[in-house]
Amino acid sequence: MPADLFTVELLDGPEPDAPALPARVMPLPGEALGSWLLRHAAPVGIAPEPLLFGDRESELTADPEWWRKPDPLVIAAIARGTGVAADRLRPFTLLDWPGHGRDDAVPERFGRQRFTSARPSQQKRRIGICPECLAEDDIPYIRRDWTVGWVGACARHRAVLVRTCPECGAKLRLPSLGSRAHFAPERCPRCAFHLARVPSRPAPAP
């Protein structure tokens, strides 16, 4: 859309075997890898999956959780396709998250049922958002920490993360990297309600 804003950096020339893009969208502080890849592909109107991954990498990204703890081959493909060094990509994943070998990303891991049941693949892309963060953003984006199922509050604003749209009740999810739909993290994907307008709730001190 003409009114959309993107943080871009001009390229001197494409990396070997990289898509011939005139500019690249740079990651923002604390951004989730999936959020950045969706923003990276948005200016050219191509879904991130076909833009960045060959057949071999596509097999490794079949698991909907791949972007949290990506395989080194996937990291290499993203670095090659975007021009962003592989060591700069790790902070946008959970690879260096303390105790990342445990299943820390499962929503409701501490639920009273004391077990988790199998869920459709889209459930694994569930996120929360901080309305105050989105209201402050010049370019709205999804923080990595918002994708961790047991994180319930924004550490910066001490506000409870919003996980469902207050207007239509839709559960908030990060889009699939095969999606060509316009990525607007500040809007409900079902009804387009402006999530930055959701009144924030202070998180209890504990």
TORMARGU-916917 format. One record per residue (C-alpha): residue number from 1; residue in three letters; chain; x, y, z. Coordinates in steps of 0.2 Angstrom, whole numbers, plus 5000, padded with zeros to 4 digits. Example, Ala and Ser with C-alpha at 12.3 -4.5 7.8 and 13.67 -1.06 7.14 Angstrom:
<pt num="1" residu="ALA" chaine="A" X="5062" Y="4978" Z="5039"/>
<pt num="2" residu="SER" chaine="A" X="5068" Y="4995" Z="5036"/>
END
This chain:
<pt num="1" residu="MET" chaine="A" X="5000" Y="5000" Z="5000"/>
<pt num="2" residu="PRO" chaine="A" X="5007" Y="5017" Z="4996"/>
<pt num="3" residu="ALA" chaine="A" X="5005" Y="5024" Z="5014"/>
<pt num="4" residu="ASP" chaine="A" X="5015" Y="5010" Z="5022"/>
<pt num="5" residu="LEU" chaine="A" X="5031" Y="5014" Z="5030"/>
<pt num="6" residu="PHE" chaine="A" X="5047" Y="5002" Z="5029"/>
<pt num="7" residu="THR" chaine="A" X="5064" Y="5004" Z="5037"/>
<pt num="8" residu="VAL" chaine="A" X="5075" Y="5001" Z="5023"/>
<pt num="9" residu="GLU" chaine="A" X="5094" Y="5001" Z="5019"/>
<pt num="10" residu="LEU" chaine="A" X="5100" Y="5002" Z="5001"/>
<pt num="11" residu="LEU" chaine="A" X="5111" Y="4988" Z="4994"/>
<pt num="12" residu="ASP" chaine="A" X="5127" Y="4990" Z="4985"/>
<pt num="13" residu="GLY" chaine="A" X="5123" Y="4974" Z="4976"/>
<pt num="14" residu="PRO" chaine="A" X="5114" Y="4958" Z="4979"/>
<pt num="15" residu="GLU" chaine="A" X="5123" Y="4943" Z="4988"/>
<pt num="16" residu="PRO" chaine="A" X="5127" Y="4928" Z="4978"/>
<pt num="17" residu="ASP" chaine="A" X="5111" Y="4918" Z="4974"/>
<pt num="18" residu="ALA" chaine="A" X="5101" Y="4931" Z="4983"/>
<pt num="19" residu="PRO" chaine="A" X="5085" Y="4938" Z="4976"/>
<pt num="20" residu="ALA" chaine="A" X="5088" Y="4954" Z="4966"/>
<pt num="21" residu="LEU" chaine="A" X="5079" Y="4966" Z="4978"/>
<pt num="22" residu="PRO" chaine="A" X="5082" Y="4985" Z="4977"/>
<pt num="23" residu="ALA" chaine="A" X="5082" Y="4987" Z="4996"/>
<pt num="24" residu="ARG" chaine="A" X="5081" Y="4977" Z="5012"/>
<pt num="25" residu="VAL" chaine="A" X="5070" Y="4979" Z="5027"/>
<pt num="26" residu="MET" chaine="A" X="5081" Y="4979" Z="5043"/>
<pt num="27" residu="PRO" chaine="A" X="5076" Y="4970" Z="5059"/>
<pt num="28" residu="LEU" chaine="A" X="5069" Y="4981" Z="5073"/>
<pt num="29" residu="PRO" chaine="A" X="5075" Y="4980" Z="5091"/>
<pt num="30" residu="GLY" chaine="A" X="5069" Y="4964" Z="5099"/>
<pt num="31" residu="GLU" chaine="A" X="5059" Y="4959" Z="5084"/>
<pt num="32" residu="ALA" chaine="A" X="5053" Y="4941" Z="5082"/>
<pt num="33" residu="LEU" chaine="A" X="5061" Y="4932" Z="5067"/>
<pt num="34" residu="GLY" chaine="A" X="5044" Y="4929" Z="5059"/>
<pt num="35" residu="SER" chaine="A" X="5038" Y="4947" Z="5060"/>
<pt num="36" residu="TRP" chaine="A" X="5054" Y="4953" Z="5052"/>
<pt num="37" residu="LEU" chaine="A" X="5053" Y="4941" Z="5038"/>
<pt num="38" residu="LEU" chaine="A" X="5035" Y="4946" Z="5034"/>
<pt num="39" residu="ARG" chaine="A" X="5040" Y="4964" Z="5034"/>
<pt num="40" residu="HIS" chaine="A" X="5055" Y="4960" Z="5023"/>
<pt num="41" residu="ALA" chaine="A" X="5044" Y="4952" Z="5010"/>
<pt num="42" residu="ALA" chaine="A" X="5030" Y="4965" Z="5010"/>
<pt num="43" residu="PRO" chaine="A" X="5038" Y="4978" Z="4999"/>
<pt num="44" residu="VAL" chaine="A" X="5039" Y="4966" Z="4984"/>
<pt num="45" residu="GLY" chaine="A" X="5022" Y="4958" Z="4987"/>
<pt num="46" residu="ILE" chaine="A" X="5030" Y="4940" Z="4989"/>
<pt num="47" residu="ALA" chaine="A" X="5027" Y="4928" Z="5003"/>
<pt num="48" residu="PRO" chaine="A" X="5044" Y="4926" Z="5013"/>
<pt num="49" residu="GLU" chaine="A" X="5044" Y="4907" Z="5010"/>
<pt num="50" residu="PRO" chaine="A" X="5046" Y="4907" Z="4991"/>
<pt num="51" residu="LEU" chaine="A" X="5056" Y="4922" Z="4992"/>
<pt num="52" residu="LEU" chaine="A" X="5070" Y="4915" Z="5004"/>
<pt num="53" residu="PHE" chaine="A" X="5069" Y="4897" Z="5004"/>
<pt num="54" residu="GLY" chaine="A" X="5073" Y="4883" Z="4991"/>
<pt num="55" residu="ASP" chaine="A" X="5066" Y="4865" Z="4992"/>
<pt num="56" residu="ARG" chaine="A" X="5079" Y="4860" Z="5005"/>
<pt num="57" residu="GLU" chaine="A" X="5076" Y="4874" Z="5017"/>
<pt num="58" residu="SER" chaine="A" X="5057" Y="4872" Z="5014"/>
<pt num="59" residu="GLU" chaine="A" X="5058" Y="4854" Z="5021"/>
<pt num="60" residu="LEU" chaine="A" X="5066" Y="4861" Z="5037"/>
<pt num="61" residu="THR" chaine="A" X="5053" Y="4874" Z="5039"/>
<pt num="62" residu="ALA" chaine="A" X="5038" Y="4862" Z="5039"/>
<pt num="63" residu="ASP" chaine="A" X="5037" Y="4863" Z="5058"/>
<pt num="64" residu="PRO" chaine="A" X="5027" Y="4878" Z="5062"/>
<pt num="65" residu="GLU" chaine="A" X="5039" Y="4882" Z="5076"/>
<pt num="66" residu="TRP" chaine="A" X="5054" Y="4882" Z="5065"/>
<pt num="67" residu="TRP" chaine="A" X="5056" Y="4901" Z="5067"/>
<pt num="68" residu="ARG" chaine="A" X="5058" Y="4900" Z="5086"/>
<pt num="69" residu="LYS" chaine="A" X="5073" Y="4888" Z="5085"/>
<pt num="70" residu="PRO" chaine="A" X="5078" Y="4887" Z="5066"/>
<pt num="71" residu="ASP" chaine="A" X="5090" Y="4875" Z="5059"/>
<pt num="72" residu="PRO" chaine="A" X="5108" Y="4882" Z="5055"/>
<pt num="73" residu="LEU" chaine="A" X="5104" Y="4879" Z="5036"/>
<pt num="74" residu="VAL" chaine="A" X="5088" Y="4889" Z="5037"/>
<pt num="75" residu="ILE" chaine="A" X="5098" Y="4903" Z="5046"/>
<pt num="76" residu="ALA" chaine="A" X="5111" Y="4902" Z="5032"/>
<pt num="77" residu="ALA" chaine="A" X="5097" Y="4904" Z="5019"/>
<pt num="78" residu="ILE" chaine="A" X="5089" Y="4919" Z="5027"/>
<pt num="79" residu="ALA" chaine="A" X="5106" Y="4927" Z="5029"/>
<pt num="80" residu="ARG" chaine="A" X="5110" Y="4924" Z="5010"/>
<pt num="81" residu="GLY" chaine="A" X="5093" Y="4930" Z="5005"/>
<pt num="82" residu="THR" chaine="A" X="5092" Y="4946" Z="5015"/>
<pt num="83" residu="GLY" chaine="A" X="5110" Y="4951" Z="5017"/>
<pt num="84" residu="VAL" chaine="A" X="5109" Y="4951" Z="5036"/>
<pt num="85" residu="ALA" chaine="A" X="5123" Y="4941" Z="5044"/>
<pt num="86" residu="ALA" chaine="A" X="5119" Y="4925" Z="5052"/>
<pt num="87" residu="ASP" chaine="A" X="5125" Y="4930" Z="5069"/>
<pt num="88" residu="ARG" chaine="A" X="5114" Y="4945" Z="5069"/>
<pt num="89" residu="LEU" chaine="A" X="5099" Y="4934" Z="5067"/>
<pt num="90" residu="ARG" chaine="A" X="5100" Y="4923" Z="5082"/>
<pt num="91" residu="PRO" chaine="A" X="5094" Y="4937" Z="5094"/>
<pt num="92" residu="PHE" chaine="A" X="5077" Y="4937" Z="5084"/>
<pt num="93" residu="THR" chaine="A" X="5075" Y="4918" Z="5089"/>
<pt num="94" residu="LEU" chaine="A" X="5074" Y="4908" Z="5105"/>
<pt num="95" residu="LEU" chaine="A" X="5091" Y="4899" Z="5101"/>
<pt num="96" residu="ASP" chaine="A" X="5099" Y="4909" Z="5115"/>
<pt num="97" residu="TRP" chaine="A" X="5084" Y="4909" Z="5126"/>
<pt num="98" residu="PRO" chaine="A" X="5089" Y="4902" Z="5144"/>
<pt num="99" residu="GLY" chaine="A" X="5083" Y="4884" Z="5145"/>
<pt num="100" residu="HIS" chaine="A" X="5078" Y="4884" Z="5126"/>
<pt num="101" residu="GLY" chaine="A" X="5079" Y="4865" Z="5126"/>
<pt num="102" residu="ARG" chaine="A" X="5063" Y="4865" Z="5136"/>
<pt num="103" residu="ASP" chaine="A" X="5046" Y="4867" Z="5128"/>
<pt num="104" residu="ASP" chaine="A" X="5045" Y="4885" Z="5135"/>
<pt num="105" residu="ALA" chaine="A" X="5035" Y="4891" Z="5120"/>
<pt num="106" residu="VAL" chaine="A" X="5019" Y="4881" Z="5123"/>
<pt num="107" residu="PRO" chaine="A" X="5004" Y="4892" Z="5128"/>
<pt num="108" residu="GLU" chaine="A" X="4995" Y="4887" Z="5144"/>
<pt num="109" residu="ARG" chaine="A" X="5010" Y="4876" Z="5150"/>
<pt num="110" residu="PHE" chaine="A" X="5005" Y="4881" Z="5168"/>
<pt num="111" residu="GLY" chaine="A" X="4986" Y="4878" Z="5165"/>
<pt num="112" residu="ARG" chaine="A" X="4977" Y="4869" Z="5179"/>
<pt num="113" residu="GLN" chaine="A" X="4974" Y="4854" Z="5168"/>
<pt num="114" residu="ARG" chaine="A" X="4993" Y="4851" Z="5170"/>
<pt num="115" residu="PHE" chaine="A" X="4995" Y="4844" Z="5153"/>
<pt num="116" residu="THR" chaine="A" X="4995" Y="4851" Z="5135"/>
<pt num="117" residu="SER" chaine="A" X="4985" Y="4843" Z="5121"/>
<pt num="118" residu="ALA" chaine="A" X="4988" Y="4842" Z="5102"/>
<pt num="119" residu="ARG" chaine="A" X="4984" Y="4858" Z="5093"/>
<pt num="120" residu="PRO" chaine="A" X="4982" Y="4863" Z="5075"/>
<pt num="121" residu="SER" chaine="A" X="4998" Y="4871" Z="5068"/>
<pt num="122" residu="GLN" chaine="A" X="4991" Y="4889" Z="5068"/>
<pt num="123" residu="GLN" chaine="A" X="4989" Y="4887" Z="5087"/>
<pt num="124" residu="LYS" chaine="A" X="5008" Y="4887" Z="5088"/>
<pt num="125" residu="ARG" chaine="A" X="5009" Y="4904" Z="5080"/>
<pt num="126" residu="ARG" chaine="A" X="4999" Y="4912" Z="5095"/>
<pt num="127" residu="ILE" chaine="A" X="5005" Y="4928" Z="5101"/>
<pt num="128" residu="GLY" chaine="A" X="5001" Y="4942" Z="5113"/>
<pt num="129" residu="ILE" chaine="A" X="5003" Y="4960" Z="5110"/>
<pt num="130" residu="CYS" chaine="A" X="5007" Y="4976" Z="5121"/>
<pt num="131" residu="PRO" chaine="A" X="4995" Y="4990" Z="5115"/>
<pt num="132" residu="GLU" chaine="A" X="5007" Y="5003" Z="5123"/>
<pt num="133" residu="CYS" chaine="A" X="5021" Y="4996" Z="5112"/>
<pt num="134" residu="LEU" chaine="A" X="5011" Y="4996" Z="5096"/>
<pt num="135" residu="ALA" chaine="A" X="5005" Y="5014" Z="5100"/>
<pt num="136" residu="GLU" chaine="A" X="5023" Y="5020" Z="5101"/>
<pt num="137" residu="ASP" chaine="A" X="5029" Y="5011" Z="5086"/>
<pt num="138" residu="ASP" chaine="A" X="5033" Y="5021" Z="5070"/>
<pt num="139" residu="ILE" chaine="A" X="5033" Y="5004" Z="5061"/>
<pt num="140" residu="PRO" chaine="A" X="5022" Y="4991" Z="5071"/>
<pt num="141" residu="TYR" chaine="A" X="5031" Y="4975" Z="5073"/>
<pt num="142" residu="ILE" chaine="A" X="5030" Y="4959" Z="5084"/>
<pt num="143" residu="ARG" chaine="A" X="5042" Y="4957" Z="5098"/>
<pt num="144" residu="ARG" chaine="A" X="5051" Y="4940" Z="5100"/>
<pt num="145" residu="ASP" chaine="A" X="5046" Y="4940" Z="5119"/>
<pt num="146" residu="TRP" chaine="A" X="5027" Y="4941" Z="5114"/>
<pt num="147" residu="THR" chaine="A" X="5029" Y="4924" Z="5105"/>
<pt num="148" residu="VAL" chaine="A" X="5033" Y="4915" Z="5121"/>
<pt num="149" residu="GLY" chaine="A" X="5017" Y="4907" Z="5128"/>
<pt num="150" residu="TRP" chaine="A" X="5020" Y="4909" Z="5146"/>
<pt num="151" residu="VAL" chaine="A" X="5026" Y="4927" Z="5145"/>
<pt num="152" residu="GLY" chaine="A" X="5010" Y="4936" Z="5151"/>
<pt num="153" residu="ALA" chaine="A" X="5016" Y="4954" Z="5152"/>
<pt num="154" residu="CYS" chaine="A" X="5026" Y="4968" Z="5144"/>
<pt num="155" residu="ALA" chaine="A" X="5042" Y="4970" Z="5154"/>
<pt num="156" residu="ARG" chaine="A" X="5044" Y="4988" Z="5148"/>
<pt num="157" residu="HIS" chaine="A" X="5026" Y="4995" Z="5151"/>
<pt num="158" residu="ARG" chaine="A" X="5021" Y="4982" Z="5165"/>
<pt num="159" residu="ALA" chaine="A" X="5005" Y="4979" Z="5155"/>
<pt num="160" residu="VAL" chaine="A" X="4996" Y="4962" Z="5153"/>
<pt num="161" residu="LEU" chaine="A" X="4998" Y="4956" Z="5135"/>
<pt num="162" residu="VAL" chaine="A" X="4983" Y="4955" Z="5124"/>
<pt num="163" residu="ARG" chaine="A" X="4980" Y="4938" Z="5116"/>
<pt num="164" residu="THR" chaine="A" X="4962" Y="4940" Z="5109"/>
<pt num="165" residu="CYS" chaine="A" X="4954" Y="4954" Z="5099"/>
<pt num="166" residu="PRO" chaine="A" X="4942" Y="4963" Z="5111"/>
<pt num="167" residu="GLU" chaine="A" X="4931" Y="4968" Z="5096"/>
<pt num="168" residu="CYS" chaine="A" X="4928" Y="4951" Z="5088"/>
<pt num="169" residu="GLY" chaine="A" X="4936" Y="4938" Z="5100"/>
<pt num="170" residu="ALA" chaine="A" X="4949" Y="4932" Z="5087"/>
<pt num="171" residu="LYS" chaine="A" X="4965" Y="4924" Z="5094"/>
<pt num="172" residu="LEU" chaine="A" X="4980" Y="4934" Z="5089"/>
<pt num="173" residu="ARG" chaine="A" X="4992" Y="4924" Z="5078"/>
<pt num="174" residu="LEU" chaine="A" X="5008" Y="4928" Z="5068"/>
<pt num="175" residu="PRO" chaine="A" X="5004" Y="4924" Z="5050"/>
<pt num="176" residu="SER" chaine="A" X="5011" Y="4910" Z="5041"/>
<pt num="177" residu="LEU" chaine="A" X="5027" Y="4914" Z="5031"/>
<pt num="178" residu="GLY" chaine="A" X="5017" Y="4907" Z="5015"/>
<pt num="179" residu="SER" chaine="A" X="5004" Y="4921" Z="5017"/>
<pt num="180" residu="ARG" chaine="A" X="5004" Y="4935" Z="5004"/>
<pt num="181" residu="ALA" chaine="A" X="4991" Y="4945" Z="5014"/>
<pt num="182" residu="HIS" chaine="A" X="4997" Y="4962" Z="5020"/>
<pt num="183" residu="PHE" chaine="A" X="5006" Y="4961" Z="5036"/>
<pt num="184" residu="ALA" chaine="A" X="4998" Y="4973" Z="5049"/>
<pt num="185" residu="PRO" chaine="A" X="5003" Y="4968" Z="5067"/>
<pt num="186" residu="GLU" chaine="A" X="4994" Y="4982" Z="5074"/>
<pt num="187" residu="ARG" chaine="A" X="4977" Y="4976" Z="5067"/>
<pt num="188" residu="CYS" chaine="A" X="4966" Y="4961" Z="5071"/>
<pt num="189" residu="PRO" chaine="A" X="4968" Y="4949" Z="5057"/>
<pt num="190" residu="ARG" chaine="A" X="4949" Y="4945" Z="5057"/>
<pt num="191" residu="CYS" chaine="A" X="4941" Y="4962" Z="5059"/>
<pt num="192" residu="ALA" chaine="A" X="4955" Y="4975" Z="5057"/>
<pt num="193" residu="PHE" chaine="A" X="4952" Y="4982" Z="5074"/>
<pt num="194" residu="HIS" chaine="A" X="4966" Y="4994" Z="5079"/>
<pt num="195" residu="LEU" chaine="A" X="4975" Y="4984" Z="5093"/>
<pt num="196" residu="ALA" chaine="A" X="4985" Y="4999" Z="5099"/>
<pt num="197" residu="ARG" chaine="A" X="4968" Y="5007" Z="5105"/>
<pt num="198" residu="VAL" chaine="A" X="4965" Y="4992" Z="5117"/>
<pt num="199" residu="PRO" chaine="A" X="4966" Y="4999" Z="5135"/>
<pt num="200" residu="SER" chaine="A" X="4981" Y="4992" Z="5144"/>
<pt num="201" residu="ARG" chaine="A" X="4979" Y="4983" Z="5160"/>
<pt num="202" residu="PRO" chaine="A" X="4993" Y="4984" Z="5173"/>
<pt num="203" residu="ALA" chaine="A" X="5001" Y="4967" Z="5177"/>
<pt num="204" residu="PRO" chaine="A" X="5001" Y="4962" Z="5195"/>
<pt num="205" residu="ALA" chaine="A" X="5018" Y="4964" Z="5203"/>
<pt num="206" residu="PRO" chaine="A" X="5021" Y="4945" Z="5205"/>
END
